[in-house]
Amino acid sequence: MQPENRSAAYFDAMREADEDLDDALSHVRAEEDAGRITPVKAAAERIGLLERHIAEGRRLRRELLGGS
C-alpha cells in the first residue's frame, strides 16, 4: 500500500473509532442522566472507553502506518 493510501486508511479508521467513542460516551451520559448508573460508575465507564480508544489508535497506527 502506498504511504498516502496508508495515511488515508489510518485517518478513516480513526474517524470511525472516534465516532464509535462519541456514541459510547453519549450512551453513558444518557444512562447517568436517567439515573440508571451512578456518577462513579459513569466515570469508570468513561475511563474504560477512553483507554480502549487510545489502545485502538495505537493498534491502527502500528498496523496502518508502521509506527509505535
N, C-alpha and C positions, 0 to 999 in steps of 0.2 A: 504494500500500500504506500502511495506517495505521502510525503510528510504533510502536505496540505490536506490530503484526504484523511489522514490520521487525526490531524487537528480538528477538522470539521466533525469527524465521528466522535471525538472526545467532547467537544462543545455540545453536540446534540445529545450525547448520553448524559452529560452533566445537567443540561437543561431539563431533561426528563427526570433525573434524580431530584433536582430542585423542585420541580412540580409535585413529585411524589411526597417530598418532605413537607411542602406547603399544605398539601391535602391532609397529611397525617397530623400536622400541628393544628390545623383547623378542627379536625375531629377531636383532638384532646381538649382544645378550647371549648368546644360545644359540650363535651362531657362534663367538664368542670363547671361551665356556666349553668348547666342543667342540674348540678348538684349530685351527679351520679358518681363523681370521683372527687376526692379532697384536693385542695391546692398542693399538698405534699405529694400525693400520687400523680397529679398532673405534672409537677416539676420533674419527678422521677421519669415519667413517660417522655417528657421533652428531652431530658438528658440522654436517654437511650436512643431516641430518634436522631438527635444530633450526632451522637457517637457513631451510629450506623451510617449516617450520611457522610461523615468525614472518612470513615473506612471505605465506603463505596467510591468516593472521589479519589482516594489513594489507589484503589484497585484499578479504576478506569485509567488513571494516569499511567500506571505501570503497564497495563495491557495495551493501551492505545498510543501512548507517547513514548513508552520505554523509560520513563523517569521513575524516581523514587519519591 
